[in-house]
Amino acid sequence: MHGYSRLGRSTPSPPSSPRFRHGRTKNLGGFRAGSGELQNFVERLVYVLISAVYRRRGVLLVAPLLYISGMLLYMGSLGFDVVIIGKVSGGGGGKAAPVGSVYRSPQVFERLWPFMLAENNGSSSSALMHVWTPKLSQGWKPCINHNISQSELPKSNGFLIIEANGGLNQQRLSICDVVAVAGLLNATLVIPTFHLNSVWRDSSKFGDIFDEEFFTYALRNHVNVVRELPEYILQRFDHNISSIVNLRVKAWSSPTYYLQKVLPKLVKLGAVRIAPFSNRLAHAVPPNIQGLRCLANFEALRFSEPIRILAAKMVDQMFKKSSKSGGKYISVHLRFEEDMVAFSCCEYDGGEEEKIEMDIARERSWRGKFRRRGRIIRPGAIRMDGKCPLTPLEVGMMLRGMGFDNNTAVYVAAGKIYKAEKYMAPLKQIFPRLETKDTLASPEELAPFQGHLSRLAALDYTVCLHSEVFVTTQGGNFPHFLMGHRRYLYGGHAKTIKPDKRKLAVLFDSPKIRWEEFKRQMQEMLRHSDMKGNELRKPTASLYTYPMPDCMCKQQQQQADAIDTP
């Protein structure tokens, strides 16, 4: 017999996992260019397959499909990531690399820097107004309570225990999703524990990062939250948490799955675990369950007091340092740490030394993953596909082209930048008013946070949240949560720059490009980012990035609801 649930009817099946939806792009560059043996093998294979099909009656229509598939496979074996023998180094005789496949940003900067210097402090006030001014508000306001009731909670069906994994914002995602699941199952949520991630290596507990008491208080009318299991439940499992059954819930599970598979065990056993718990709830759920996600993310989860105090001081410092631009500053999420560069398999301008360092980094963090048989790494193809992390230099050139001058205060949110002395120097040259955690806070203030990457990321998150403009360079949970949080705080639209990295790959591989043309392209990219600023959530998208319309309502809609409410 099932326990009481707040969901009255079944819901649609969950969307397919993004891992499968985008599976076609994962093996880009899977064949080595110029391999004669592979080419001959593919030709023979296609010939044998077609011959076999033609010997069988009734299946002749399949032959063209097989032929086309074979030709695509054959063409893929040729590739476009050719070996450059002499063109780049100044010699001749080799095939020229396709535009956008080689890192030539330093040469482009050398050409454009004199023009940037000529425009220092020279931007007109109207031009600066254009790059700073956000899109007009569309009248969106937070309305979380519109979708969730505040009636007295019924008797709990049992205790739900989870382990959140990953970094700060993956943990945040898990926490918000489990609040929604607890509400769905009418379960009492035990404060989540955090898995010690092999990459993040942060031993912080929930209360070290988030305000535990406020979290419990904010959810009190919707979900019961306790710090630990009560004694009578612990006795039932001999005071051993690992004795509690750990349910293996598949990714992107629907509410119906939880009601049919998890709820019966919860009622029967009194407590269940789900570990690890990440991406375990579908995007599409009923409005009342979606409302719990909104409440958890935008209202209940706030950082712990030590983080809030230091972060507020850093934000205040940024406002003061940006006095020449009216207290407005840019924040940039710069993903150019060694692990990110290594994982991307992109090549920059470090030559053989860089290659060795990246091979070592890949082996250290992902043992053997990049050395599997048949895996060919093609940096040129990756760059052309817009998958390479932007360097600090590329970010600086992009922003100057968009119209931000050398008086602009820039905050860089990042981990330890790969070869920071070399790669950060150009960005500091372009934007002298550049700040980081280490420049805004003293070593004594940062000491309690050192060695705890999630707490340091929380400082970055807060400074980025209150910036006038936020720049994302590589994707991931950090920018996705920030974009949604900024939309929620600023009327549905906050100025976010999301570069077209495929276009940038071509522009940064054009050493002869003219400054006027470069500016035109950058300002068009800025306009496109603004147009995307207030997008509504699509069925398969996350409300943590797109809070409208699940967590926000149009102002006139709020007024109508208020009139209808008795």
C-alpha positions in Angstrom: 0.0 0.0 0.0 1.4 3.4 -1.0 1.8 6.3 1.4 0.2 9.7 1.0 1.5 11.6 -2.0 0.9 15.2 -3.1 0.8 14.3 -6.8 -2.7 13.4 -7.8 -2.0 12.0 -11.3 0.7 10.5 -13.4 3.0 12.6 -15.5 4.7 12.3 -18.9 7.9 10.3 -19.2 11.1 12.2 -18.6 13.1 13.6 -21.5 15.9 11.5 -22.8 19.3 12.0 -21.2 21.3 14.8 -22.8 24.1 12.3 -23.0 22.1 10.4 -25.6 20.5 13.4 -27.3 23.9 14.8 -28.2 25.7 11.6 -28.7 26.4 12.2 -32.3 28.9 14.9 -31.6 31.0 13.1 -29.1 33.2 11.3 -31.5 34.2 14.2 -33.7 37.5 13.5 -35.2 37.4 9.7 -34.6 39.5 8.8 -37.6 43.1 9.8 -38.5 43.5 11.9 -41.6 45.5 10.4 -44.5 45.3 6.8 -43.3 45.5 4.8 -46.5 44.9 1.4 -44.9 41.7 2.6 -43.2 40.5 4.1 -46.5 41.0 0.8 -48.4 39.4 -1.1 -45.6 36.3 1.2 -45.7 36.0 0.8 -49.5 36.2 -3.0 -49.3 33.7 -3.0 -46.4 31.2 -0.9 -48.4 31.6 -3.1 -51.5 31.0 -6.3 -49.5 27.9 -4.9 -47.8 26.4 -3.6 -51.0 27.1 -6.9 -52.8 25.5 -8.9 -50.0 22.4 -6.7 -50.1 21.9 -7.1 -53.9 22.1 -10.9 -53.6 18.9 -10.8 -51.5 15.6 -10.0 -53.1 13.2 -7.6 -51.5 15.8 -5.5 -49.8 17.1 -3.4 -52.7 15.8 -0.2 -51.1 18.3 -0.7 -48.3 21.3 -0.5 -50.6 21.3 3.3 -51.1 21.2 3.9 -47.4 24.1 1.6 -46.9 26.0 3.2 -49.7 25.4 6.7 -48.2 26.5 5.6 -44.8 29.6 4.1 -46.2 30.5 7.2 -48.1 30.0 9.3 -45.0 32.2 7.0 -43.1 34.8 7.2 -45.8 34.7 11.0 -46.0 35.0 11.2 -42.2 38.2 9.2 -42.4 39.7 12.0 -44.5 39.0 14.7 -41.9 40.1 18.3 -42.1 42.5 18.5 -39.2 45.5 18.2 -41.4 49.1 18.3 -40.3 50.7 21.7 -40.9 54.2 21.3 -42.3 55.3 24.8 -43.1 52.5 27.4 -43.5 52.2 28.4 -39.9 55.9 28.5 -39.2 56.5 30.6 -42.2 57.7 27.8 -44.6 55.9 26.5 -47.7 54.9 23.3 -49.3 52.4 22.1 -46.6 48.6 22.2 -46.8 47.1 25.3 -45.2 45.0 24.6 -42.1 41.3 25.5 -42.4 40.5 29.0 -41.0 39.6 28.7 -37.3 41.6 25.5 -36.6 44.8 27.2 -35.2 45.4 29.4 -32.2 46.6 32.7 -33.7 45.0 35.1 -31.2 48.4 36.6 -30.1 49.1 37.6 -33.8 45.6 39.2 -34.1 46.1 41.1 -30.8 49.5 42.4 -32.1 47.7 43.9 -35.1 44.7 45.3 -33.2 46.3 46.6 -30.1 47.3 50.0 -31.6 43.7 50.6 -32.5 42.5 49.7 -29.0 45.1 52.1 -27.6 43.8 54.9 -29.8 40.3 54.4 -28.4 41.4 54.3 -24.7 39.2 56.7 -22.8 37.8 57.8 -26.1 34.5 56.0 -26.2 31.5 58.3 -26.4 29.0 58.4 -23.5 26.3 57.2 -25.9 28.4 54.2 -26.9 29.0 53.3 -23.3 25.4 53.6 -22.5 24.6 51.1 -25.3 27.0 48.4 -23.9 25.9 48.8 -20.3 22.2 49.3 -20.5 20.2 46.1 -20.0 17.2 45.2 -22.1 14.0 46.9 -20.8 12.2 44.8 -18.2 9.5 42.6 -19.6 7.5 42.9 -16.4 8.5 39.5 -14.8 8.4 39.2 -11.1 9.1 36.2 -8.7 5.9 34.3 -7.9 7.1 31.0 -6.4 4.1 30.7 -4.0 1.8 30.8 -7.0 2.5 27.1 -7.7 2.9 25.6 -4.2 0.4 25.4 -1.4 1.2 26.3 2.2 -1.2 24.0 4.0 -0.2 22.0 7.0 2.1 19.2 6.2 0.6 15.6 6.5 2.3 12.9 8.4 5.6 12.0 6.8 6.0 8.8 4.8 9.6 8.3 6.0 13.1 9.8 5.8 15.0 10.6 2.6 18.8 10.6 2.6 20.9 11.6 -0.3 24.6 12.2 -1.1 25.2 15.2 -3.4 28.3 14.9 -5.7 30.3 17.2 -7.9 31.3 20.9 -7.3 29.3 23.7 -5.8 26.6 24.1 -8.4 26.2 20.4 -9.1 25.6 20.0 -5.3 23.2 22.9 -5.5 21.3 21.2 -8.3 21.1 17.9 -6.3 19.8 19.8 -3.2 17.1 21.6 -5.1 16.0 18.4 -6.9 15.8 16.4 -3.7 13.6 19.1 -2.1 11.2 18.6 -5.0 11.4 14.8 -4.6 10.8 15.0 -0.8 7.7 17.2 -1.4 6.4 14.8 -4.1 6.8 11.8 -1.7 5.9 13.7 1.4 9.2 12.5 2.9 11.3 14.1 5.6 14.5 15.3 4.1 17.8 14.7 6.0 20.3 17.5 5.4 22.3 16.2 2.4 25.9 15.0 2.8 28.5 15.9 0.2 30.6 13.3 -1.7 34.4 14.1 -1.6 34.9 14.7 -5.3 38.2 13.5 -6.8 38.6 16.7 -8.8 37.2 19.3 -6.4 38.7 17.6 -3.3 36.6 19.7 -0.9 35.7 18.2 2.4 33.1 21.0 3.2 29.8 20.0 4.8 26.4 21.5 4.0 26.6 24.0 6.9 30.1 25.2 5.7 28.7 26.4 2.4 25.0 27.0 3.0 23.0 28.5 5.9 21.5 25.3 7.3 19.1 27.0 9.7 17.7 29.3 7.1 17.3 26.5 4.6 15.2 24.5 7.2 13.1 27.6 8.1 12.4 28.6 4.5 11.1 25.2 3.6 9.1 24.7 6.8 5.6 25.0 5.2 6.5 22.7 2.3 9.1 20.0 3.3 10.2 18.8 6.7 14.0 19.0 7.0 16.0 17.5 9.8 19.8 17.6 10.5 20.0 13.9 11.3 18.0 10.7 11.6 16.1 10.3 14.9 17.2 7.7 17.4 14.3 5.2 16.7 15.2 5.0 13.0 18.9 4.6 13.8 18.1 1.7 16.1 16.1 0.1 13.3 19.3 0.0 11.3 21.8 -0.7 14.1 23.1 2.9 14.0 24.7 2.1 10.7 23.6 4.5 7.8 25.1 2.1 5.3 22.6 -0.5 6.3 19.8 1.6 4.9 18.9 0.4 1.4 20.5 2.5 -1.3 18.1 2.8 -4.3 19.7 3.1 -7.7 17.4 5.7 -9.3 18.1 6.2 -13.0 18.9 9.6 -14.4 16.1 12.1 -15.3 13.4 9.9 -13.6 9.8 11.1 -13.8 7.6 11.8 -10.8 5.7 8.6 -11.7 8.8 6.6 -11.3 9.4 7.9 -7.8 5.8 7.2 -6.8 5.9 3.7 -8.2 9.4 2.6 -7.2 10.6 4.7 -4.4 7.5 5.6 -2.3 6.6 1.9 -1.5 10.0 1.2 -0.1 10.1 4.5 1.8 6.8 3.6 3.5 7.8 0.0 4.2 11.3 0.7 5.5 10.9 4.1 7.1 14.1 5.5 5.4 15.8 5.1 2.1 19.0 6.4 0.6 19.8 7.6 -3.0 23.5 8.0 -3.5 24.8 9.5 -5.6 22.0 11.9 -6.3 22.6 14.0 -9.4 20.3 14.7 -12.3 17.9 12.2 -10.8 14.7 14.2 -11.5 13.2 15.0 -15.0 13.0 18.6 -16.1 9.3 18.3 -16.8 7.3 17.9 -13.6 3.9 19.2 -12.3 3.8 22.9 -11.4 3.6 22.3 -7.6 6.8 20.1 -7.7 8.5 22.6 -10.0 7.6 25.3 -7.5 9.6 23.5 -4.8 12.6 23.6 -7.0 12.2 27.3 -7.4 11.7 27.8 -3.7 14.8 25.8 -2.8 17.1 27.4 -5.4 16.1 31.1 -5.3 14.9 31.5 -1.8 15.9 28.7 0.7 19.6 28.2 -0.4 21.7 31.1 0.8 25.4 30.9 1.6 26.7 30.5 5.1 27.4 33.6 7.2 31.2 33.7 6.7 30.8 33.5 2.9 28.1 36.2 2.9 30.2 38.6 5.0 33.3 38.4 2.9 31.4 38.2 -0.4 29.5 41.4 0.5 32.7 43.2 1.2 34.1 42.1 -2.2 31.0 43.3 -4.0 31.3 46.7 -2.2 35.0 46.9 -3.3 34.0 46.3 -6.9 31.4 49.1 -6.8 34.0 51.5 -5.5 36.7 50.4 -8.0 34.2 50.9 -10.9 33.4 54.5 -10.0 34.5 55.7 -13.5 31.8 53.6 -15.0 29.0 54.6 -12.6 29.6 51.7 -10.2 29.1 49.1 -13.0 31.5 46.3 -13.5 31.8 43.2 -15.7 32.3 39.7 -14.2 33.9 37.0 -16.3 33.7 33.2 -15.6 37.1 32.3 -17.0 37.6 28.5 -17.5 41.3 28.3 -18.3 42.5 26.1 -15.4 45.0 23.4 -16.2 42.4 20.6 -15.9 40.0 22.4 -18.2 42.7 23.0 -20.8 43.8 19.4 -20.6 40.3 18.0 -20.8 39.4 20.1 -23.8 42.3 18.6 -25.8 42.9 22.0 -27.4 46.3 23.3 -28.4 47.5 26.8 -27.7 51.0 28.3 -28.2 53.0 26.3 -25.7 54.5 23.9 -28.2 56.0 20.6 -27.0 56.2 21.7 -23.4 52.5 22.4 -23.3 51.8 19.0 -25.0 53.7 17.1 -22.3 52.1 19.1 -19.5 48.6 18.4 -20.8 49.3 14.7 -21.3 50.5 14.5 -17.7 47.4 16.4 -16.5 45.0 14.1 -18.4 46.6 11.0 -17.1 46.6 12.4 -13.5 42.9 13.2 -13.5 41.4 10.8 -16.1 43.6 7.8 -16.0 43.7 6.1 -19.5 40.6 7.9 -20.8 42.5 9.8 -23.4 44.7 6.9 -24.4 42.1 4.3 -25.3 42.7 2.3 -28.5 41.2 4.1 -31.5 40.8 7.5 -29.9 42.3 10.2 -32.0 42.5 13.7 -30.6 42.1 16.4 -33.3 42.6 19.9 -31.7 41.8 21.8 -34.9 38.4 20.2 -35.3 37.7 20.9 -31.6 38.6 24.6 -32.0 36.5 25.0 -35.2 33.5 23.5 -33.3 33.8 26.2 -30.7 34.8 23.8 -27.9 38.1 25.3 -26.8 38.2 27.3 -23.6 38.8 31.0 -24.4 42.1 32.4 -23.2 42.2 35.6 -21.1 43.6 37.4 -24.1 40.6 36.3 -26.3 38.2 37.4 -23.6 39.9 40.8 -23.4 39.8 41.4 -27.2 36.2 40.3 -27.4 35.1 42.8 -24.7 37.1 45.7 -26.2 35.5 45.0 -29.5 32.1 45.1 -27.9 32.8 48.7 -26.7 34.0 48.4 -23.1 37.0 50.7 -22.6 40.1 50.6 -20.4 38.3 52.3 -17.5 36.0 49.3 -17.2 36.4 47.3 -13.9 36.5 43.6 -14.6 36.2 40.8 -12.0 37.6 37.4 -13.0 36.0 34.4 -11.4 38.2 31.4 -11.9 40.3 28.7 -10.3 44.0 28.6 -10.7 44.7 29.8 -14.2 47.0 27.7 -16.3 50.4 29.5 -16.6 48.7 32.6 -15.1 51.8 34.8 -15.4 51.9 34.3 -19.2 48.2 34.1 -20.1 46.7 36.8 -17.7 49.2 39.5 -18.7 47.4 40.5 -21.9 44.0 40.7 -20.2 45.5 43.0 -17.5 47.1 45.1 -20.3 43.7 45.5 -22.0 41.8 46.1 -18.8 44.0 47.6 -16.1 41.2 47.7 -13.6 41.1 43.9 -13.3 40.3 42.2 -10.0 40.1 38.7 -8.5 39.4 37.2 -5.1 43.1 37.6 -4.3 43.1 41.4 -5.0 39.7 42.2 -3.3 40.4 40.1 -0.1 43.5 39.9 2.1 45.3 36.6 2.6 44.0 36.6 6.2 40.4 37.0 5.0 40.8 34.2 2.5 42.7 31.8 4.8 39.6 30.0 6.2 38.5 29.3 2.6 41.8 28.0 1.2 41.7 24.3 0.3 37.9 24.5 0.0 37.1 25.1 -3.6 33.3 25.1 -3.2 33.6 27.9 -0.6 35.9 29.9 -2.9 33.5 29.3 -5.8 30.7 30.7 -3.6 32.6 34.0 -3.3 33.0 34.1 -7.1 29.3 33.3 -7.5 28.2 36.2 -5.3 30.4 38.8 -7.0 29.3 37.7 -10.4 25.6 37.7 -9.3 25.7 41.4 -8.6 27.7 42.5 -11.7 26.1 44.7 -14.3 27.4 42.3 -17.1 28.2 38.6 -16.7 30.4 36.8 -19.3 30.4 33.0 -19.6 33.2 31.4 -21.6 32.8 27.6 -21.4 29.5 26.4 -20.1 28.9 24.2 -17.0 26.7 24.5 -13.9 28.3 27.7 -12.6 27.2 30.0 -15.5 23.9 28.1 -16.0 22.9 28.7 -12.4 24.2 32.3 -12.5 22.2 33.2 -15.6 19.0 31.9 -14.1 19.7 33.6 -10.7 20.4 36.9 -12.4 17.2 36.7 -14.4 15.3 35.9 -11.3 16.7 38.9 -9.4 16.5 41.5 -12.3 13.0 41.3 -13.7 13.6 38.4 -16.1 16.6 39.8 -17.9 20.2 40.5 -16.8 23.0 41.4 -19.3 24.8 38.2 -20.0 27.4 37.7 -22.8 27.5 34.2 -24.2 30.0 34.3 -27.1 29.6 32.5 -30.4 32.9 30.5 -30.1 32.7 29.1 -33.6 32.7 32.6 -35.0 35.4 33.7 -32.6 37.6 30.8 -33.7 37.5 32.2 -37.3 38.0 35.8 -36.2 40.9 35.0 -33.9 42.5 33.0 -36.8 42.6 36.0 -39.1 45.8 38.0 -38.4 44.9 40.5 -41.2 41.5 41.4 -39.9 40.7 45.1 -39.7 39.7 46.7 -36.4 36.4 48.1 -37.8 35.4 44.7 -39.0 36.4 43.0 -35.8 34.3 45.6 -33.8 31.3 45.1 -36.0 31.4 41.4 -35.5 31.8 41.8 -31.7 28.9 44.3 -31.4 26.7 42.0 -33.4 27.5 39.2 -31.0 26.6 41.5 -28.1 23.3 42.3 -29.6 22.6 38.6 -30.1 23.4 37.9 -26.5 20.9 40.6 -25.4 18.2 39.1 -27.5 18.6 35.8 -25.7 18.6 37.4 -22.3 15.0 36.8 -21.4 14.2 33.5 -22.9 11.4 31.3 -21.5 12.1 27.8 -20.5 11.5 25.1 -23.1 10.1 21.7 -21.9 13.5 20.0 -22.0 15.5 22.9 -20.4 16.4 23.6 -16.8 14.5 26.1 -14.7 17.7 26.8 -12.9 18.8 28.6 -16.1 15.4 29.7 -17.3 13.2 30.6 -14.3 10.4 31.9 -16.5 7.5 31.0 -16.4 7.9 28.4 -13.6 9.3 30.7 -10.9 8.3 34.1 -12.3 5.0 35.6 -13.5 4.2 38.6 -15.7 3.2 41.6 -13.5 -0.3 41.8 -14.9 -0.7 38.1 -14.3 0.3 38.6 -10.6 -2.3 41.4 -10.3 -5.0 39.2 -11.8 -4.2 36.3 -9.5 -4.3 38.7 -6.5 -7.8 39.8 -7.5 -9.0 36.2 -8.0 -7.7 35.2 -4.6 -10.5 35.4 -1.9 
